[in-house]
Amino acid sequence: MAVPLPFPTTPYPRLDRPYDYNHIPRRQSGMKVLALGMPRTGTMSLYTALNELGYSCYHMAEAALDHRNGSLKHWQEAIVAKYYDLGEEYKREDFDKMLWRYDVRTPCVSPILANLSYIPSILFAEELMDAYPHAQIILITRDVDEWLPSMERAFYKTYMRPYMHLLRTTLNIWTDRHWKDKDQLAATYIAHNALVRGQAQRRGRKVLEFHVRDGWGPLCEFLGKPIPAKPFPWVNRGDFIAQYHYIGFWIRVFYMLRPVLIWLLLGFGVWGVVDGYFENFYGVNSVL
């Protein structure tokens, strides 16, 4: 069933002290679910389904909407620490700086405010398992031959745009900077799924391997939830992400240039008043 995209449109308000260790609201309960599948496997459908089941989920829209509180900065710090050995690796209290209001962590890349190194949960599968040891783990999967064309439509269409630092960083990490090598990308997809399975098994954790075509049954059974009366949601199809990246870029440009545009409009307004004054003044004097 195709449904409208489920995320909100208004950015979250700025906290008094954005993501300060000592002042962020404290999590009242542990993370309940970690959804650790790769992008373009049905993560937005899973996001919508989990929200329907009563969970509060963290996905790409949430990451973008919370930018006022420094979430992008902290994800960048986590990336640099893990992949470039610069800084201390993130632990539970660090992840809680971004995730304190959520029950479920689903993977994705923030599409609106693309920071240099903002790549959420799929790059931190092991760390998140350790940070939230009681969370149930879902690995959403898709046939790799279906996944590659979907990635091409969603990521590669926008990869070469100069503003898409985020996508370039993501693909460079996944392909060891050989982003044009689709075989390498496919190998990364297979390796990521194997890593999630292996690390969960090593920790004695069960994993639900889920495909969106499976519908409500296995998901609700795994989570211990009743099956909703409505059909399982099917969202974010086709090349939506590529279009969303493009629209998001222009939204970002508008907000960056808004102060300049305001001053330009004020300048034109003042010039119009002054020009009108002199035109009237000299026009009257010429008649006299």
C-alpha positions in Angstrom: 0.0 0.0 0.0 1.5 3.3 -1.0 1.1 6.0 1.6 2.3 9.6 2.0 5.7 10.2 3.6 5.3 10.1 7.4 7.8 12.7 8.6 7.0 16.1 10.0 7.9 19.4 8.3 8.7 21.8 11.2 12.2 21.7 12.7 12.4 20.8 16.4 12.9 23.7 18.8 16.3 24.5 20.1 17.0 23.2 23.6 18.2 25.7 26.2 21.6 23.9 26.2 21.8 21.8 23.0 23.0 18.3 23.8 25.1 19.3 26.8 25.9 16.1 28.8 24.5 17.6 32.0 21.4 19.2 30.6 19.8 17.1 27.9 16.6 15.4 28.9 17.4 11.9 30.3 16.0 8.8 28.6 13.3 7.3 30.7 13.6 3.8 29.2 16.2 1.9 27.1 16.2 1.8 23.3 13.7 -0.9 22.3 14.6 -1.6 18.7 17.7 -1.3 16.5 16.9 -1.5 12.8 20.3 -1.9 11.2 19.7 -2.6 7.5 21.2 -0.6 4.7 19.4 2.3 3.0 17.1 1.5 0.1 16.0 -1.7 1.7 12.6 -0.4 2.9 13.7 1.5 5.9 11.1 4.2 5.5 8.3 1.6 5.3 9.7 0.0 8.4 9.9 3.5 10.1 6.2 4.0 9.3 5.2 0.6 10.4 7.1 0.9 13.8 5.5 4.3 14.4 2.1 2.6 13.7 3.0 0.1 16.4 3.6 2.8 18.9 7.4 3.3 18.7 9.1 6.7 18.4 11.6 6.2 15.6 14.7 8.1 14.5 15.1 8.3 10.8 16.5 10.7 8.2 13.8 13.3 8.7 14.3 13.2 12.5 18.1 13.7 12.0 17.5 16.7 9.8 14.7 18.3 11.9 16.9 18.2 15.0 19.9 20.0 13.5 19.4 23.0 15.8 20.6 21.0 18.7 23.9 19.9 17.2 23.0 16.3 16.2 24.8 16.6 12.9 28.0 17.8 14.7 27.9 14.9 17.1 27.4 12.3 14.4 30.4 13.9 12.6 32.5 13.5 15.7 31.5 9.8 16.0 32.5 9.2 12.3 35.8 10.9 12.7 36.6 9.0 15.9 35.7 5.6 14.6 37.0 5.8 11.0 39.9 8.2 11.3 41.1 7.6 14.9 40.6 11.2 15.9 38.9 11.6 19.2 37.2 9.1 21.6 34.8 6.6 20.2 31.2 7.1 21.1 29.5 5.2 23.9 25.9 5.0 25.3 25.9 8.5 26.9 27.3 10.0 23.6 24.6 8.3 21.4 21.9 9.4 23.9 22.8 13.0 23.1 21.1 12.5 19.7 18.7 9.7 20.5 17.3 10.5 24.0 13.7 11.0 22.7 13.5 7.8 20.6 12.6 4.1 21.1 13.8 2.9 17.7 17.0 3.7 15.7 16.6 3.1 11.9 19.3 3.7 9.4 19.6 6.5 6.9 21.4 9.6 5.8 20.1 13.0 6.5 18.9 14.5 3.2 18.3 18.1 4.0 21.2 19.4 6.0 24.1 17.3 4.6 27.1 17.7 6.8 30.5 16.4 5.8 30.4 13.2 7.8 26.8 12.6 8.9 26.2 8.9 8.5 24.0 7.4 11.2 23.4 4.0 12.6 24.5 1.6 9.9 28.1 2.7 10.5 27.8 2.0 14.2 26.0 -1.4 14.4 28.4 -2.9 16.9 28.6 0.2 19.1 24.8 0.5 19.2 24.4 -3.1 20.1 26.8 -2.5 23.1 25.2 0.8 23.9 21.6 -0.7 24.0 22.1 -4.3 25.0 18.4 -5.0 25.5 17.2 -3.6 22.2 15.6 -6.0 19.7 17.5 -6.1 16.4 15.9 -5.9 13.0 17.9 -6.5 9.8 15.8 -5.4 6.9 17.1 -7.0 3.7 16.6 -6.9 0.0 18.0 -8.9 -3.0 21.3 -7.3 -3.9 20.4 -7.2 -7.6 17.3 -5.1 -6.7 19.2 -3.0 -4.2 22.0 -1.8 -6.5 19.6 -0.1 -9.1 17.7 1.5 -6.2 20.9 2.9 -4.8 21.9 4.2 -8.2 18.5 6.0 -8.5 18.7 7.4 -5.0 22.4 8.1 -4.4 24.3 8.2 -7.6 22.0 10.7 -9.3 23.0 13.2 -6.7 26.5 12.1 -5.9 28.3 14.4 -8.4 26.4 17.5 -7.2 29.0 19.6 -5.4 26.9 20.1 -2.3 26.4 16.4 -1.6 29.4 16.0 0.7 27.4 13.5 2.8 26.7 11.1 0.0 30.3 11.2 -1.2 31.5 10.5 2.3 29.0 7.6 2.7 29.9 6.0 -0.6 33.6 6.5 -0.1 33.5 4.7 3.3 31.4 1.9 1.8 33.6 1.4 -1.3 37.1 2.5 0.0 36.8 5.6 -2.3 36.0 3.5 -5.4 32.4 4.8 -5.5 32.0 3.9 -9.2 32.7 0.2 -8.5 29.2 -1.3 -8.2 30.7 -4.7 -7.4 32.5 -3.2 -4.4 29.2 -1.6 -3.2 27.4 -4.9 -3.6 30.1 -6.6 -1.6 29.8 -3.9 1.1 26.1 -4.5 1.3 26.6 -8.3 1.8 29.4 -7.7 4.3 27.3 -5.3 6.3 24.5 -7.8 6.7 26.9 -10.5 7.6 28.5 -8.2 10.2 25.1 -7.5 11.8 24.3 -11.2 12.0 27.7 -12.2 13.3 27.9 -9.4 15.9 24.4 -10.1 17.2 25.1 -13.8 17.4 28.4 -13.1 19.3 26.4 -11.1 21.8 23.7 -13.7 22.1 21.1 -11.5 20.4 18.3 -12.6 18.1 17.9 -10.9 14.8 14.7 -10.6 12.7 15.7 -10.6 9.1 12.8 -8.8 7.5 11.7 -7.9 4.0 8.9 -5.4 3.5 6.9 -7.9 1.4 6.7 -10.1 4.6 4.2 -7.6 6.0 3.0 -7.3 9.6 3.1 -10.9 10.6 6.8 -11.7 11.4 7.4 -8.1 12.5 4.6 -8.1 15.1 5.4 -11.6 16.2 9.1 -10.6 16.8 8.1 -7.5 18.7 5.2 -9.0 20.6 2.7 -6.6 19.1 -0.9 -7.1 17.8 -1.2 -7.0 14.0 -2.9 -3.7 12.9 -6.0 -3.8 10.9 -4.6 -1.6 8.2 -2.3 -2.9 5.4 1.5 -2.8 5.9 2.8 0.6 4.6 4.8 0.9 1.4 6.6 4.2 1.1 9.6 5.9 -0.4 9.6 4.1 -3.7 11.5 5.0 -6.9 13.8 8.0 -7.1 12.2 10.0 -4.3 15.4 10.3 -2.4 17.2 11.9 -5.3 14.4 14.4 -5.7 14.4 15.0 -1.9 18.2 15.7 -1.9 17.7 18.2 -4.7 14.8 20.0 -3.0 16.6 19.9 0.4 19.7 21.5 -1.1 17.7 24.5 -2.4 16.0 24.8 1.0 19.4 24.9 2.6 20.6 27.5 0.2 17.6 29.7 0.8 18.1 29.6 4.6 21.8 30.4 4.2 21.1 33.3 1.9 18.0 34.6 3.7 19.9 37.4 5.7 21.5 38.6 2.4 18.1 38.5 0.6 16.5 40.5 3.4 19.2 43.2 3.2 18.9 43.3 -0.5 15.2 43.7 -0.3 15.6 46.5 2.3 18.2 48.1 0.1 15.9 48.1 -2.9 13.1 49.5 -0.7 15.3 52.3 0.6 16.6 53.1 -2.9 13.0 53.2 -4.2 12.0 55.7 -1.5 15.1 57.9 -2.1 14.8 57.7 -5.8 11.1 58.6 -5.6 11.9 61.5 -3.3 14.5 63.0 -5.7 12.3 62.4 -8.7 9.5 64.3 -7.0 11.8 67.1 -5.7 13.5 67.8 -9.0 10.3 67.3 -10.9 8.6 70.0 -8.8 11.5 72.4 -9.1 11.7 72.0 -12.8 8.0 73.0 -13.1 8.6 76.0 -10.9 
